[in-house]
Amino acid sequence: MRIEFTLFAEPFSLNKAYYLKSFNGKSATKIRTKECREWGDRVLAQLLPFADEISKFTKLFDKLNHALKIDLNFYTPAAKFYTKAGHISIASSDVTNIEKLLVDLLFDERFNGRELNGELIKNININDTFIVEMRSRKTPSKRDYKIKIIVEIIDKPEIENE
């Protein structure tokens, strides 16, 4: 089974997601920025129309026999994607820095069952450890930021004979 949906949101970089609350020499306490929390709420709210599909998907997943495959396509307006000289702009985001926050919102238990604007939002709520295959790309678009997502239940990987 697979689930597909499109979210309308600008990618949010991991580099802008946290600030250092404290550091004791051995460990740091990081807090999500207000902007990151607001972005996350906007993304989560867009999952509401997919609640039934997400619920069916989650119920079909068997952690003993399955794994997950995910495909992410981050669309960025061409004016932001390319510089005036025509090359890819650093403002178009580093793909690896925008994957993690989105994956956490989609899969992490701490974001499941969150109430936003009086609505209970459900995410996929399967530990992202089960993601064994992931493809991410960024693509220039004519106008809007959007993120196309495909998540598929696959058989868990077989042990390779080396």
Order of alpha helices (4+ residues) and beta strands (2+ residues): beta-beta-beta-alpha-alpha-beta-alpha-alpha-beta-beta-beta-beta
